[in-house]
Amino acid sequence: MTTSAPRCSPRDAVLAVWLSAILLGALLALIVLISRRRIPESPRWLACRGRHAEADRIAAGLEAASRGRGR
């Protein structure tokens, strides 16, 4: 008596592909949400919304960082 391995139906394969695509999208969204906390708004965006002091502070920090790298 031989036992054969269970066969996957085409429906199972399609379901696995969709599930992997959804999980990959969720993982990428999570990475963006986590990394977004560390990225400041652009000075232009802040200035357009009337937050000039904050825009100046971030622009000064970006300029200082670029000078520190020899640019």
C-alpha positions as CSV (number, residue, x, y, z in Angstrom):
1,M,0.0,0.0,0.0
2,T,1.5,3.3,-1.1
3,T,0.5,6.6,0.1
4,S,0.7,9.5,-2.3
5,A,1.4,13.1,-1.2
6,P,-1.6,15.3,-1.0
7,R,-2.1,17.3,-4.2
8,C,-2.7,21.0,-4.3
9,S,-5.4,22.2,-6.4
10,P,-5.0,25.2,-8.7
11,R,-7.3,27.1,-6.4
12,D,-4.9,26.6,-3.5
13,A,-2.0,27.9,-5.6
14,V,-3.9,31.0,-6.6
15,L,-4.9,31.6,-3.0
16,A,-1.2,31.2,-1.9
17,V,-0.2,33.8,-4.5
18,W,-2.8,36.3,-3.4
19,L,-1.9,35.8,0.2
20,S,1.8,36.3,-0.4
21,A,1.0,39.5,-2.3
22,I,-1.2,40.9,0.4
23,L,1.4,40.0,3.1
24,L,4.2,41.6,1.1
25,G,2.1,44.8,0.7
26,A,1.4,44.8,4.4
27,L,5.0,44.4,5.2
28,L,6.1,47.2,3.0
29,A,3.4,49.5,4.5
30,L,4.7,48.7,8.0
31,I,8.2,49.5,6.9
32,V,7.0,52.9,5.5
33,L,5.0,53.7,8.7
34,I,8.0,52.9,10.9
35,S,10.5,54.8,8.9
36,R,8.2,57.7,8.4
37,R,8.6,58.7,12.0
38,R,12.3,59.4,11.4
39,I,11.8,61.5,8.3
40,P,10.9,65.2,8.8
41,E,8.5,67.1,6.6
42,S,10.2,69.1,3.9
43,P,10.9,72.8,4.6
44,R,8.8,73.7,1.6
45,W,5.8,71.8,2.9
46,L,6.1,73.5,6.3
47,A,6.5,76.9,4.8
48,C,3.4,76.5,2.6
49,R,1.4,75.8,5.8
50,G,2.7,78.8,7.7
51,R,5.2,76.9,9.9
52,H,8.2,79.1,8.9
53,A,10.2,78.7,12.1
54,E,10.1,74.9,11.8
55,A,10.9,75.1,8.1
56,D,14.0,77.3,8.8
57,R,15.2,74.9,11.5
58,I,14.9,71.9,9.3
59,A,16.5,73.6,6.3
60,A,19.4,74.7,8.5
61,G,19.9,71.2,9.7
62,L,19.9,69.8,6.2
63,E,22.4,72.5,5.1
64,A,24.7,71.6,8.1
65,A,24.5,67.9,7.3
66,S,25.3,68.5,3.6
67,R,28.3,70.7,4.6
68,G,29.5,68.0,7.0
69,R,29.7,65.5,4.1
70,G,31.9,67.8,2.0
71,R,29.3,69.0,-0.4
